């Protein structure tokens, strides 16, 4: 599986020059990207993605706080097949009732998405891991409430920050997981301390080796340096680990 990159990583560059930013990513070697907030710029993406040889199998959108029909229509125009809600605040993960409400909303969104041929997913931060319901993490409790067609994109870094070992978590979540956010750093909440993949304390090689059937999405929430150089290093590391031609 060739790596993707979450475009939130280059959000400032994207705001200034969407086509030029996508070209820089394509020049590094990326052939897949994961857009966010794509509804507002669907026409630009519709031109720039194919112009740079890029596809977007997944994307982030606030499904549970926006018009899902508008989101899915834009996704369909861009060839996006999985739309992932990226964020529910920490206070909604502290009790079973709130988590069940989130699951119900995701299940309802998935019913609408099915009309467009698009599946729905959820992406975690650290609080869905740090919080627990009984003996399982809040994220695992959520998974138990979801319909089978609703999937997960596990952010491996935030899972580690939340206090669990990533590979056992992925094993427990099973086939529900279809994609991973791959990032690296000191495993802390300091986003500016994040590093190019392969340069930090995350067991990235083990994660990649055990999950070669999943979509790997590079992301840096923030970075104290040249972000394109960090993305280049990350691509080279992932490509070499997975044996992508040209690494």
Secondary structure as GFF3:
##gff-version 3
##sequence-region A 1 247
A	DSSP	beta_strand	4	6	.	.	.	ID=ss1
A	DSSP	three_ten_helix	7	10	.	.	.	ID=ss2
A	DSSP	alpha_helix	11	16	.	.	.	ID=ss3
A	DSSP	alpha_helix	18	28	.	.	.	ID=ss4
A	DSSP	beta_strand	32	36	.	.	.	ID=ss5
A	DSSP	three_ten_helix	39	41	.	.	.	ID=ss6
A	DSSP	alpha_helix	42	51	.	.	.	ID=ss7
A	DSSP	beta_strand	55	60	.	.	.	ID=ss8
A	DSSP	three_ten_helix	63	65	.	.	.	ID=ss9
A	DSSP	alpha_helix	68	78	.	.	.	ID=ss10
A	DSSP	beta_strand	82	85	.	.	.	ID=ss11
A	DSSP	three_ten_helix	90	93	.	.	.	ID=ss12
A	DSSP	alpha_helix	96	115	.	.	.	ID=ss13
A	DSSP	beta_strand	119	123	.	.	.	ID=ss14
A	DSSP	alpha_helix	127	130	.	.	.	ID=ss15
A	DSSP	beta_strand	132	133	.	.	.	ID=ss16
A	DSSP	beta_strand	136	137	.	.	.	ID=ss17
A	DSSP	alpha_helix	138	145	.	.	.	ID=ss18
A	DSSP	beta_strand	151	155	.	.	.	ID=ss19
A	DSSP	alpha_helix	156	161	.	.	.	ID=ss20
A	DSSP	alpha_helix	166	173	.	.	.	ID=ss21
A	DSSP	three_ten_helix	174	176	.	.	.	ID=ss22
A	DSSP	beta_strand	177	182	.	.	.	ID=ss23
A	DSSP	three_ten_helix	191	193	.	.	.	ID=ss24
A	DSSP	alpha_helix	204	210	.	.	.	ID=ss25
A	DSSP	beta_strand	215	218	.	.	.	ID=ss26
A	DSSP	alpha_helix	227	242	.	.	.	ID=ss27
###
